[in-house]
Amino acid sequence: MEEFRRSYSRLCRESGAEPQEAVLQQLHQLPRGRLDLATQSLTVQTCRALGKLLPRETLCTELVLSDCMLSEEGATLLLRGLCANTVLRFLDLKGNNLRAAGAEALGKLLQQNKSIQSLTLEWNSLGTWDDAFATFCGGLAANGALQWLDLRNNQISHKGAEELALALKGNTTLQQLDLRWNNVGLLGGRALMNCLPSNRTLWRLDLAGNNIPGDVLRAVEQAMGHSQDRLTTFQENQARTHILSKEVQHLREEKSKQFLDLMETIDKQREEMAKSSRASAARVGQLQEALNERHSIINALKAKLQMTEAALALSEQKAQDLGELLATAEQQQLSLSQRQAKELKLEQQEAAERESKLLRDLSAANEKNLLLQNQVDELERKFRCQQEQLFQTRQEMTSMSAELKMRAIQAEERLDMEKRRCRQSLEDSESLRIKEVEHMTRHLEESEKAMQERVQRLEAARLSLEEELSRVKAAALSERGQAEEELIKAKSQARLEEQQRLAHLEDKLRLLAQARDEAQGACLQQKEVVAEAQTRVSQLGLQVEGLRRRLEELQQELSLKDQERVAEVSRVRVELQEQNGRLQAELAAQEGLREKAAALERQLKVMASDHREALLDRESENASLREKLRLREAEIARIRDEEAQRASFLQNAVLAYVQASPVRTLSPPK
């Protein structure tokens, strides 16, 4: 920035003007990369110097010139200099009252500059002249870098909105456009609405305060919502494609590694084949040398044969022997050559087989690559299906959590009732068994009274069992009305067990009734025996013995019945324990479901709290925006009042001038 400051001072002095102290002070205090000259009244010489310096500036990425009261010439010079800048990203020209020349300069800037991404033009008058604004819109259509454009309070009419709609159809980079507080009207709103389907990048368009009907605003908001959804889906797809590209790159690297390994193995096999061929060639050379030596020996022998004609017989024998040796050597040479040829053929066949195997491996690797690509596509589809299933399961879990709470409460109540009923039945059975044992230990003389009391107790037990049966039936009927769909099988099994138990209890009641009838008959017989004993004293001993036998049989029967009752009680206990175990397992499952439901409720609470915080933030933002809007409306009203006062002053002055001019011309000179 210090070099920029010195260059600015030098250019101002060369043009014959002194540099502005406020600008020099701002250049000295500003941070690196940002040039903020807001609320500074910039002269034409300053704008000319900045226009010459900014094309060569490589560090300034943000330029703020809001409320600088730029003249038409100064704005044109400054924007002309920015056309060649390649590093500026943010440009703020708010509140400079730019008009026709400024709009044309902005159009040229947008056509030539390829780096500005954010442009603020609030509180200007760009829409007052239609031709200049058309030039600006043409530059916007040709621009390929701008992403955010602020055109609030620029007096844009419906014609300017139509030109802007044509520019949006050709623009492919603009994402946010603010057109609040203009005069777009119905025709301009419809033109902007009709251009939105052809624009795929714009996802935010503010049209408040433009006298646009509500249906057009809703249509624009709906289109912006679609574009935002499209942007989010595009970003998600980009992320997915990035991940998939990484995976594909990883697979390609693995395949390249495998291919390089295969090529290394092929090279090694080729080297081995070359070594074997060199070894076979060396071996053939050795054999050829041996043959040459043999030929030299044969030639020497022939010379000796020619020289020694005297010993023909011996030489002939030796020659025959040597011929045989030569034949054997030739045969050995032929066999060796054939063997080497076979070995070479076998090695060539093996090399060909290895090459074919490697080619098959390569084709298999390519097929695996295709299969992996297909699997990637299938995984994407499965991921989408799983997302949908996850959403459905979340909804089902929310509905099931409420149902499981009610079912858990009902199951706990039924379990408590069953436990109380089982405890009562066990206590009753234990008390009955103790009473029966006590009654069996009494004296034989009180047998009749004991039998009667036992009959009464059995009747009371029967009544209690009948009451219990009625209670069980009523409970079964009430439970049958409140049964859930998930416990139908368990309830059917419980009903079957209850029916079996009821049938068994009815059988026991029948047996007890038969025993009571038999006991009553035995009592009558004993009464008859007592009566006969009074009349027949002589037969008393025999009758006493018969009665003793009868009592022993009754005792045996009673003992058998006690054993059966004990077995029945133990079986009922086992059944109750099994039922309690099943109920406890169901309770454990319900507790697990409760924990899941509690976790889901916590997640819902967290999401609700986040939603509330977001709503509070939105409400605070809305309040701040309303406050800003109120302040801006007050400022607009003040400006309008000032403009009205200025207009009234000008009108009065003009009227005074007009009224004064003919009087002066017609008044006679004194």
URCORRA-V820523 format. One record per backbone hydrogen bond with DSSP energy under -1.0 kcal/mol. CO is the residue of the C=O (numbers start at 0). NH is the residue of the N-H. E is the energy in kcal/mol with one decimal. If there is no record, write none. Layout:
# URCORRA-V820523
{{CO	NH	E} {CO	NH	E}}
This chain:
# URCORRA-V820523
{{0	4	-2.2} {1	5	-2.3} {2	6	-2.5} {3	7	-2.2} {4	8	-2.2} {5	9	-2.3} {6	10	-2.4} {7	11	-2.2} {8	12	-2.0} {9	13	-2.2} {10	14	-1.8} {11	16	-2.6} {12	15	-1.1} {19	23	-2.2} {20	24	-2.7} {21	25	-2.3} {22	26	-2.5} {23	27	-1.7} {24	28	-1.7} {25	29	-1.9} {30	33	-1.2} {32	60	-2.2} {32	61	-1.3} {34	63	-2.7} {36	39	-1.4} {39	41	-1.1} {42	46	-2.1} {43	47	-2.5} {44	48	-2.4} {45	49	-2.8} {46	50	-2.4} {47	51	-1.4} {48	52	-1.8} {49	53	-2.7} {60	88	-2.7} {60	89	-2.1} {61	34	-2.8} {62	91	-2.3} {63	36	-3.0} {65	38	-2.8} {67	41	-1.1} {70	74	-2.7} {71	75	-2.1} {72	76	-2.5} {73	77	-2.4} {74	78	-2.6} {75	79	-2.2} {76	80	-1.6} {77	81	-1.4} {81	84	-1.1} {88	116	-2.1} {88	117	-2.0} {89	62	-2.7} {90	119	-2.3} {91	64	-3.1} {93	66	-3.9} {97	124	-1.8} {98	102	-2.6} {99	103	-2.4} {100	104	-2.4} {101	105	-2.3} {102	106	-2.2} {103	107	-2.2} {104	108	-2.4} {105	109	-2.6} {106	110	-1.7} {107	111	-2.1} {108	112	-3.0} {116	146	-2.7} {116	147	-2.0} {117	90	-2.3} {118	149	-2.3} {119	92	-3.1} {121	94	-3.1} {122	96	-1.1} {128	132	-2.1} {129	133	-2.2} {130	134	-1.9} {131	135	-2.1} {132	136	-2.5} {133	137	-2.2} {134	138	-2.1} {135	139	-2.0} {136	140	-2.3} {137	141	-1.7} {146	174	-2.1} {146	175	-2.2} {147	118	-2.5} {148	177	-2.2} {149	120	-2.6} {151	122	-1.9} {153	126	-2.3} {155	182	-1.8} {156	160	-2.1} {157	161	-1.9} {158	162	-2.4} {159	163	-2.5} {160	164	-2.3} {161	165	-2.1} {162	166	-2.1} {163	167	-2.3} {164	168	-1.7} {165	169	-1.1} {166	170	-1.5} {174	202	-2.3} {174	203	-1.3} {175	148	-2.0} {176	205	-1.9} {177	150	-2.9} {179	152	-1.7} {183	187	-1.1} {184	188	-2.1} {185	189	-2.5} {186	190	-2.4} {187	191	-2.5} {188	192	-2.4} {189	193	-2.6} {190	194	-1.3} {195	198	-1.1} {203	176	-2.1} {205	178	-2.6} {207	180	-2.2} {209	184	-2.4} {212	216	-1.9} {213	217	-2.8} {214	218	-2.3} {215	219	-2.5} {216	220	-2.9} {217	221	-2.8} {218	222	-2.6} {219	223	-2.7} {220	224	-2.5} {221	225	-2.4} {222	226	-2.5} {223	227	-2.7} {224	228	-2.6} {225	229	-2.8} {226	230	-2.7} {227	231	-2.9} {228	232	-2.8} {229	233	-2.5} {230	234	-2.7} {231	235	-2.9} {232	236	-2.9} {233	237	-2.6} {234	238	-2.6} {235	239	-2.9} {236	240	-3.3} {237	241	-2.5} {238	242	-2.5} {239	243	-3.3} {240	244	-2.9} {241	245	-2.2} {242	246	-2.5} {243	247	-3.2} {244	248	-2.9} {245	249	-2.7} {246	250	-2.8} {247	251	-2.9} {248	252	-2.7} {249	253	-2.6} {250	254	-3.0} {251	255	-3.0} {252	256	-2.7} {253	257	-2.8} {254	258	-2.9} {255	259	-2.9} {256	260	-2.7} {257	261	-2.5} {258	262	-2.6} {259	263	-2.6} {260	264	-2.5} {261	265	-2.6} {262	266	-2.7} {263	267	-2.7} {264	268	-2.6} {265	269	-2.7} {266	270	-2.6} {267	271	-2.6} {268	272	-2.7} {269	273	-2.7} {270	274	-2.8} {271	275	-2.8} {272	276	-2.7} {273	277	-2.9} {274	278	-2.7} {275	279	-2.6} {276	280	-2.6} {277	281	-2.6} {278	282	-2.3} {279	283	-2.6} {280	284	-2.4} {281	285	-2.4} {282	286	-2.3} {283	287	-2.6} {284	288	-2.5} {285	289	-2.4} {286	290	-2.5} {287	291	-2.5} {288	292	-2.7} {289	293	-2.4} {290	294	-2.9} {291	295	-2.4} {292	296	-2.4} {293	297	-2.6} {294	298	-2.4} {295	299	-2.3} {296	300	-2.6} {297	301	-2.5} {298	302	-2.2} {299	303	-2.5} {300	304	-2.5} {301	305	-2.4} {302	306	-2.3} {303	307	-2.8} {310	314	-2.4} {311	315	-3.5} {312	316	-2.8} {313	317	-3.0} {314	318	-3.2} {315	319	-3.2} {316	320	-3.1} {317	321	-3.2} {318	322	-3.0} {319	323	-3.0} {320	324	-2.8} {321	325	-2.9} {322	326	-2.9} {323	327	-3.0} {324	328	-2.7} {325	329	-3.3} {326	330	-3.0} {327	331	-2.9} {328	332	-2.8} {329	333	-3.4} {330	334	-3.2} {331	335	-3.0} {332	336	-2.9} {333	337	-3.1} {334	338	-2.9} {335	339	-2.8} {336	340	-2.6} {337	341	-2.8} {338	342	-2.8} {339	343	-2.8} {340	344	-2.7} {341	345	-3.0} {342	346	-2.8} {343	347	-2.7} {344	348	-3.0} {345	349	-2.9} {346	350	-2.7} {347	351	-2.8} {348	352	-2.9} {349	353	-2.8} {350	354	-2.6} {351	355	-2.9} {352	356	-2.8} {353	357	-2.7} {354	358	-2.5} {355	359	-2.6} {356	360	-2.6} {357	361	-2.5} {358	362	-2.6} {359	363	-2.8} {360	364	-2.6} {361	365	-2.5} {362	366	-2.6} {363	367	-2.7} {364	368	-2.3} {365	369	-2.3} {366	370	-2.7} {367	371	-2.8} {368	372	-2.2} {369	373	-2.5} {370	374	-2.7} {371	375	-2.3} {372	376	-2.1} {373	377	-2.7} {374	378	-2.8} {375	379	-2.1} {376	380	-2.4} {377	381	-3.0} {378	382	-2.6} {379	383	-2.3} {380	384	-2.6} {381	385	-3.1} {382	386	-2.1} {383	387	-2.2} {384	388	-3.0} {385	389	-2.6} {386	390	-2.1} {387	391	-2.5} {388	392	-3.1} {389	393	-2.1} {390	394	-2.1} {391	395	-2.8} {392	396	-2.7} {393	397	-2.2} {394	398	-2.0} {395	399	-3.0} {396	400	-2.3} {397	401	-1.1} {398	402	-1.6} {399	403	-3.1} {400	404	-1.8} {401	405	-1.9} {402	406	-2.6} {403	407	-2.6} {404	408	-2.2} {405	409	-2.4} {406	410	-2.9} {407	411	-2.4} {408	412	-2.2} {409	413	-2.6} {410	414	-2.5} {411	415	-2.4} {412	416	-2.2} {413	417	-2.7} {414	418	-2.5} {415	419	-2.6} {416	420	-2.6} {417	421	-2.7} {418	422	-2.6} {419	423	-2.3} {420	424	-2.6} {421	425	-2.6} {422	426	-2.5} {423	427	-2.5} {424	428	-2.6} {425	429	-2.6} {426	430	-2.5} {427	431	-2.5} {428	432	-2.5} {429	433	-2.4} {430	434	-2.4} {431	435	-2.5} {432	436	-2.3} {433	437	-2.2} {434	438	-2.5} {435	439	-1.9} {436	440	-1.1} {443	446	-1.3} {445	449	-2.6} {446	450	-2.9} {447	451	-2.4} {448	452	-3.0} {449	453	-2.7} {450	454	-2.5} {451	455	-2.6} {452	456	-3.0} {453	457	-3.0} {454	458	-2.5} {455	459	-2.9} {456	460	-3.4} {457	461	-3.1} {458	462	-2.9} {459	463	-3.0} {460	464	-3.3} {461	465	-3.0} {462	466	-2.9} {463	467	-2.9} {464	468	-3.0} {465	469	-2.9} {466	470	-3.1} {467	471	-3.1} {468	472	-3.0} {469	473	-2.9} {470	474	-3.2} {471	475	-3.0} {472	476	-2.9} {473	477	-2.9} {474	478	-3.1} {475	479	-2.4} {476	480	-1.5} {477	481	-1.2} {486	490	-2.2} {487	491	-2.4} {488	492	-2.5} {489	493	-2.4} {490	494	-2.8} {491	495	-2.5} {492	496	-2.6} {493	497	-2.6} {494	498	-3.0} {495	499	-2.7} {496	500	-2.6} {497	501	-2.9} {498	502	-2.9} {499	503	-2.6} {500	504	-2.7} {501	505	-2.8} {502	506	-2.4} {503	507	-2.3} {504	508	-2.6} {505	509	-2.6} {506	510	-2.6} {507	511	-2.9} {508	512	-2.5} {509	513	-2.6} {510	514	-2.7} {511	515	-2.5} {512	516	-2.9} {513	517	-2.9} {514	518	-2.6} {515	519	-2.9} {516	520	-2.7} {517	521	-2.6} {518	522	-2.4} {519	523	-2.4} {520	524	-2.7} {521	525	-2.6} {522	526	-2.5} {523	527	-2.8} {524	528	-2.7} {525	529	-2.6} {526	530	-2.7} {527	531	-3.0} {528	532	-2.3} {529	533	-1.8} {530	534	-1.5} {531	535	-3.7} {536	539	-1.3} {538	542	-2.1} {539	543	-2.5} {540	544	-2.3} {541	545	-2.5} {542	546	-2.8} {543	547	-2.5} {544	548	-2.5} {545	549	-2.7} {546	550	-2.6} {547	551	-2.6} {548	552	-2.6} {549	553	-2.5} {550	554	-2.9} {551	555	-2.6} {552	556	-3.0} {553	557	-3.0} {554	558	-2.8} {555	559	-2.7} {556	560	-2.9} {557	561	-2.8} {558	562	-2.6} {559	563	-2.8} {560	564	-2.8} {561	565	-2.9} {562	566	-2.7} {563	567	-2.7} {564	568	-2.9} {565	569	-2.6} {566	570	-2.6} {567	571	-2.7} {568	572	-2.5} {569	573	-2.6} {570	574	-2.7} {571	575	-2.8} {572	576	-2.8} {573	577	-2.7} {574	578	-2.9} {575	579	-2.9} {576	580	-2.6} {577	581	-2.6} {578	582	-2.7} {579	583	-2.7} {580	584	-2.5} {581	585	-2.7} {582	586	-2.7} {583	587	-2.6} {584	588	-2.6} {585	589	-2.7} {586	590	-2.8} {587	591	-2.4} {588	592	-2.5} {589	593	-2.6} {590	594	-2.7} {591	595	-2.4} {592	596	-2.9} {593	597	-3.1} {594	598	-2.7} {595	599	-2.8} {596	600	-2.7} {597	601	-2.7} {598	602	-2.5} {599	603	-2.7} {600	604	-2.8} {601	605	-2.7} {602	606	-2.8} {603	607	-2.9} {604	608	-2.9} {605	609	-2.7} {606	610	-2.6} {607	611	-2.8} {608	612	-2.8} {609	613	-2.7} {610	614	-2.7} {611	615	-3.0} {612	616	-2.7} {613	617	-2.7} {614	618	-2.9} {615	619	-2.7} {616	620	-2.8} {617	621	-3.0} {618	622	-2.6} {619	623	-2.7} {620	624	-2.8} {621	625	-2.7} {622	626	-2.6} {623	627	-2.7} {624	628	-2.8} {625	629	-2.8} {626	630	-2.6} {627	631	-2.9} {628	632	-2.8} {629	633	-2.5} {630	634	-2.4} {631	635	-2.8} {632	636	-2.7} {633	637	-2.4} {634	638	-2.8} {635	639	-2.8} {636	640	-2.5} {637	641	-2.7} {638	642	-3.0} {639	643	-2.9} {640	644	-2.8} {641	645	-2.9} {642	646	-2.8} {643	647	-2.6} {644	648	-2.8} {645	649	-3.0} {646	650	-2.8} {647	651	-2.8} {648	652	-2.6} {649	653	-2.9} {650	654	-2.8} {651	655	-2.7} {652	656	-2.6} {653	657	-3.2} {654	658	-2.9} {655	659	-2.0} {656	660	-2.3} {659	663	-1.9} {660	664	-1.6} {661	665	-2.1} {662	666	-1.8}}
